[in-house]
Amino acid sequence: MSFHMIYDALNTYQNPYDKGRRFEEFVIAFLRQGYYPERFRTVERWADWVAQHRPDESGKDRGIDFVAEDEAGRRWAIQAK
């Protein structure tokens, strides 16, 4: 699903949880397909990244919403509001 379609659908969700999840999908799509398509190889939700790369650590809120990895292998901590 493209970020344009996700963005247009954001206001159709009444449940805050559903709206939040769709916003996360929008940010990931925006970073991968929209503004930075050539910059990031991967973009993951923070909790998913921690579970996959540091399973012994907690995925608790640290102010990081997403972790992206660029083409050079550098990781970026991203906060989205």
Sequence and secondary structure as in RCSB ss.txt:
>XXXX:A:sequence
MSFHMIYDALNTYQNPYDKGRRFEEFVIAFLRQGYYPERFRTVERWADWVAQHRPDESGKDRGIDFVAEDEAGRR
WAIQAK
>XXXX:A:secstr
  HHHHHHHGGG  SHHHHHHHHHHHHHHIIIIIS TTTEEEEEEHHHHHHHH TTS    SS  EEEEETTS E
EEE   
